[in-house]
Amino acid sequence: MKYLLTLLFFTVLYGSSYAQEITENTNNEQTESVLDMLIRNQEAATENETMATTKTLPKEPLITDRPDQTESAVAMPKGYFQLETGTMLTSNNEVNNWTINTNLFRYGIGKNVELRLVTDINQYTMLVNEHSRIGIGDLQVGLKAEIPVKKVELAYLGHVVLPTGNNYFSSDQFGLINKICLGHDVTNKISFGYNVGFDYYDEMDYALTYTYVIGFGLNDQVGFFVEVFGDSFLLEEFSASYDGGFTFLINPDLQLDFSIGTGITDTFNFYSLGLSWRVR
């Protein structure tokens, strides 16, 4: 009897301890399950918020200042960098002028304002004796600032020409390039652009400039343009030329271009090939 009571006592004691352990484990598992659920919900909410933010980010279209002669009336968005680079061959009856590489660097520094830097490397060859020279042209620094108006795009563009080029490729003096840029859409596939400008180096070297371009969107990737452009040197001599070309959008931040042009009042032809690349 004594042994039976002792056995019963330990059985009850062990059973109570085991039941308490099961209860504690169950509570811990429930607590861990609740914590895991809260963590998963928080992670899902964060992921959904990130996806929603990404979807609502503005998708700025790629707008370039090449290959046409008309500068767009749209400045780079703040924090965006864009490189527009290419090569161009111009020829007439006397000289072949090859712009081996020209670069336009654009960077948005504020709302509707961009900084600009232009560099180029040139080679010209005299056809009569095939004499050739190669050198770096003058550096240009400037800005473009949008002017807020309704229904159209309007901007001012100004460059300072620095006489940093090599002999035969430099103006050897400072210069100013000024343009008023205007643009507007006719339909979602057709747009017009206009520039009126004034270039000044000294009292014997200045000119009014003009451009007019019509752009056509053939589809989401391919565009086509035709353009007339020219100047009035010393407000006396008048020149006019025309060109046309294509653009091909490889992705939202990379575009190829090709253009060809000729003179109306002057005898010359040119061919240009380039690309534009944007970094956000």
C-alpha positions as CSV (number, residue, x, y, z in Angstrom):
1,M,0.0,0.0,0.0
2,K,2.8,2.4,0.9
3,Y,4.5,1.8,-2.4
4,L,1.2,2.3,-4.3
5,L,0.7,5.7,-2.6
6,T,4.2,6.7,-3.4
7,L,3.8,5.8,-7.1
8,L,0.5,7.6,-7.3
9,F,2.1,10.8,-5.8
10,F,5.0,10.9,-8.4
11,T,2.6,10.1,-11.3
12,V,0.4,13.1,-10.3
13,L,3.5,15.4,-9.8
14,Y,5.0,14.4,-13.2
15,G,1.7,14.7,-15.0
16,S,1.2,18.3,-13.6
17,S,4.7,19.3,-14.7
18,Y,4.3,17.7,-18.1
19,A,0.9,19.5,-18.6
20,Q,2.4,22.8,-17.5
21,E,5.3,22.3,-20.0
22,I,2.9,21.6,-22.9
23,T,0.9,24.7,-22.0
24,E,4.0,26.9,-21.9
25,N,5.2,25.4,-25.3
26,T,1.8,26.0,-26.8
27,N,1.7,29.6,-25.5
28,N,5.3,30.2,-26.9
29,E,4.3,28.7,-30.2
30,Q,1.2,30.9,-30.4
31,T,3.3,34.0,-29.4
32,E,5.9,33.2,-32.0
33,S,3.1,32.6,-34.6
34,V,1.6,36.0,-33.8
35,L,5.0,37.7,-34.1
36,D,5.8,36.0,-37.4
37,M,2.4,37.0,-38.7
38,L,3.0,40.7,-37.7
39,I,6.5,40.6,-39.3
40,R,5.1,39.1,-42.5
41,N,2.3,41.7,-42.7
42,Q,4.8,44.5,-42.1
43,E,7.1,43.2,-44.8
44,A,4.2,42.8,-47.2
45,A,3.0,46.4,-46.5
46,T,6.5,47.8,-47.0
47,E,6.8,45.8,-50.3
48,N,3.4,47.1,-51.5
49,E,4.3,50.6,-50.6
50,T,7.6,50.4,-52.5
51,M,5.8,49.0,-55.6
52,A,3.2,51.7,-55.4
53,T,5.8,54.4,-55.1
54,T,7.7,52.9,-58.1
55,K,4.5,52.8,-60.2
56,T,3.7,56.5,-59.4
57,L,7.2,57.8,-60.3
58,P,6.9,60.1,-63.3
59,K,8.2,58.5,-66.5
60,E,9.9,61.4,-68.3
61,P,10.1,61.0,-72.1
62,L,13.5,61.1,-73.6
63,I,13.7,64.6,-75.3
64,T,17.0,65.4,-77.1
65,D,18.5,68.4,-78.8
66,R,19.9,66.3,-81.7
67,P,19.9,65.4,-84.5
68,D,18.0,68.4,-85.8
69,Q,19.3,72.0,-85.6
70,T,16.3,73.1,-83.5
71,E,16.9,73.0,-79.7
72,S,14.0,71.7,-77.7
73,A,12.1,73.9,-75.3
74,V,12.3,71.3,-72.6
75,A,15.0,71.3,-69.9
76,M,16.3,68.2,-68.1
77,P,14.5,67.2,-64.9
78,K,16.4,67.9,-61.7
79,G,19.0,65.2,-61.1
80,Y,18.9,63.8,-64.6
81,F,22.1,63.6,-66.7
82,Q,22.1,63.2,-70.5
83,L,24.9,62.8,-73.0
84,E,24.2,63.6,-76.7
85,T,27.1,62.6,-78.9
86,G,27.7,62.0,-82.6
87,T,29.8,62.5,-85.7
88,M,29.1,64.6,-88.8
89,L,30.7,65.0,-92.2
90,T,30.1,68.3,-94.1
91,S,31.4,68.8,-97.6
92,N,31.3,71.4,-100.4
93,N,33.4,72.0,-103.6
94,E,36.5,73.0,-101.7
95,V,36.6,71.5,-98.2
96,N,35.5,68.4,-96.3
97,N,34.9,69.2,-92.7
98,W,34.6,66.1,-90.5
99,T,33.3,66.7,-86.9
100,I,34.9,63.5,-85.6
101,N,33.0,63.8,-82.3
102,T,30.7,66.3,-80.8
103,N,29.3,66.1,-77.3
104,L,26.5,67.9,-75.5
105,F,26.4,67.2,-71.8
106,R,23.2,68.2,-70.0
107,Y,22.3,68.1,-66.3
108,G,19.2,69.2,-64.5
109,I,20.1,71.4,-61.6
110,G,16.6,72.6,-60.6
111,K,13.1,72.7,-61.6
112,N,13.1,73.5,-65.4
113,V,16.7,74.5,-65.5
114,E,19.7,72.6,-66.9
115,L,23.4,73.2,-67.3
116,R,25.1,72.5,-70.6
117,L,28.6,71.8,-71.9
118,V,29.6,71.4,-75.6
119,T,32.9,69.9,-76.9
120,D,34.0,68.9,-80.3
121,I,36.9,67.5,-82.3
122,N,37.2,68.4,-86.0
123,Q,39.2,67.6,-89.0
124,Y,39.1,69.6,-92.3
125,T,40.7,68.6,-95.6
126,M,41.3,70.9,-98.6
127,L,40.2,69.0,-101.7
128,V,42.6,70.9,-104.0
129,N,45.7,69.5,-102.4
130,E,44.3,67.1,-99.8
131,H,46.0,69.2,-97.0
132,S,44.4,68.2,-93.7
133,R,44.3,69.5,-90.1
134,I,42.8,68.1,-86.9
135,G,42.0,69.9,-83.7
136,I,39.7,70.7,-80.8
137,G,37.1,73.4,-81.2
138,D,36.1,76.1,-78.7
139,L,34.4,75.0,-75.5
140,Q,30.8,76.2,-74.9
141,V,29.1,76.4,-71.5
142,G,25.6,77.5,-70.8
143,L,22.1,76.8,-69.6
144,K,18.6,76.2,-70.7
145,A,15.6,77.5,-68.6
146,E,12.0,76.8,-69.3
147,I,9.6,79.8,-69.2
148,P,6.2,78.7,-67.8
149,V,3.4,79.6,-70.3
150,K,0.1,77.9,-71.2
151,K,-0.5,75.6,-74.2
152,V,3.1,75.8,-75.6
153,E,6.6,75.0,-74.4
154,L,8.9,78.0,-74.2
155,A,12.6,78.2,-73.0
156,Y,15.6,80.5,-73.2
157,L,19.0,78.9,-74.1
158,G,22.3,80.7,-73.7
159,H,25.9,79.6,-74.3
160,V,29.2,81.4,-73.7
161,V,31.8,80.4,-76.3
162,L,35.3,80.2,-74.7
163,P,38.3,80.6,-77.1
164,T,39.9,77.3,-75.9
165,G,40.3,75.6,-79.3
166,N,43.4,74.8,-81.3
167,N,44.6,77.0,-84.2
168,Y,42.3,77.0,-87.2
169,F,39.5,75.6,-85.0
170,S,39.0,78.5,-82.6
171,S,37.3,81.9,-83.0
172,D,40.1,83.4,-80.9
173,Q,37.6,85.4,-79.0
174,F,34.6,85.1,-76.6
175,G,31.2,84.7,-78.1
176,L,27.5,84.6,-77.0
177,I,24.9,82.2,-78.4
178,N,21.3,83.1,-77.5
179,K,18.1,81.3,-78.5
180,I,14.4,81.5,-77.8
181,C,13.0,77.9,-78.1
182,L,9.3,77.2,-78.8
183,G,7.5,73.9,-79.2
184,H,4.0,72.5,-79.3
185,D,2.1,69.4,-80.2
186,V,-0.4,69.4,-83.1
187,T,-1.5,65.8,-82.4
188,N,0.0,63.0,-80.3
189,K,2.1,62.0,-83.3
190,I,3.0,65.4,-84.8
191,S,4.9,68.3,-83.2
192,F,6.4,71.7,-84.2
193,G,9.5,73.3,-83.0
194,Y,11.0,76.8,-83.6
195,N,14.2,78.7,-82.6
196,V,15.0,82.3,-83.1
197,G,18.5,83.4,-82.0
198,F,21.3,85.9,-82.0
199,D,25.0,84.9,-82.1
200,Y,27.5,87.6,-81.2
201,Y,31.3,87.7,-81.3
202,D,32.1,91.3,-82.1
203,E,30.8,94.2,-84.2
204,M,32.0,92.5,-87.4
205,D,30.8,89.0,-86.5
206,Y,27.2,88.5,-85.5
207,A,24.1,87.0,-87.0
208,L,20.4,86.3,-86.5
209,T,19.6,82.6,-86.6
210,Y,16.4,80.7,-87.2
211,T,15.1,77.1,-87.3
212,Y,11.7,75.4,-88.0
213,V,11.2,71.7,-87.6
214,I,8.2,69.3,-87.9
215,G,8.5,66.0,-86.1
216,F,6.5,62.8,-86.7
217,G,6.1,59.9,-84.4
218,L,5.9,56.8,-86.7
219,N,5.4,54.5,-83.7
220,D,6.6,54.2,-80.1
221,Q,10.2,53.8,-81.2
222,V,10.7,55.5,-84.5
223,G,10.5,59.2,-85.2
224,F,11.1,61.3,-88.4
225,F,11.7,65.0,-88.9
226,V,12.1,67.6,-91.6
227,E,13.5,71.0,-91.0
228,V,14.6,74.4,-92.5
229,F,17.3,76.5,-90.8
230,G,19.7,79.3,-91.6
231,D,21.0,82.8,-90.5
232,S,21.4,86.4,-91.5
233,F,25.1,87.3,-91.1
234,L,25.5,91.0,-90.2
235,L,21.8,91.3,-90.9
236,E,22.7,91.5,-94.6
237,E,23.6,88.1,-96.0
238,F,20.8,85.5,-95.8
239,S,21.3,81.7,-95.9
240,A,18.9,78.8,-95.8
241,S,19.3,75.1,-95.6
242,Y,17.1,72.0,-95.0
243,D,17.6,68.6,-93.5
244,G,15.7,65.5,-92.3
245,G,16.4,62.4,-90.4
246,F,15.2,59.5,-88.1
247,T,15.4,58.6,-84.5
248,F,15.2,55.1,-83.0
249,L,14.4,54.6,-79.3
250,I,16.3,51.5,-78.1
251,N,14.9,51.8,-74.6
252,P,13.5,54.7,-72.5
253,D,17.0,56.1,-71.9
254,L,18.9,55.4,-75.1
255,Q,18.2,56.7,-78.6
256,L,20.0,56.4,-82.0
257,D,19.7,59.1,-84.7
258,F,20.6,59.7,-88.3
259,S,20.2,62.9,-90.4
260,I,21.2,64.3,-93.8
261,G,21.0,67.9,-95.0
262,T,21.9,70.3,-97.8
263,G,22.1,73.9,-98.5
264,I,19.5,76.0,-100.4
265,T,21.4,79.2,-100.8
266,D,24.9,77.6,-100.4
267,T,26.4,74.5,-101.9
268,F,27.1,71.9,-99.2
269,N,25.9,68.6,-97.9
270,F,26.1,67.0,-94.5
271,Y,25.6,63.5,-92.9
272,S,25.2,62.9,-89.2
273,L,25.0,59.9,-87.0
274,G,24.7,59.8,-83.2
275,L,23.2,58.6,-80.0
276,S,21.7,60.1,-76.8
277,W,21.9,58.4,-73.4
278,R,20.2,59.5,-70.2
279,V,21.0,58.5,-66.6
280,R,18.4,59.0,-63.9
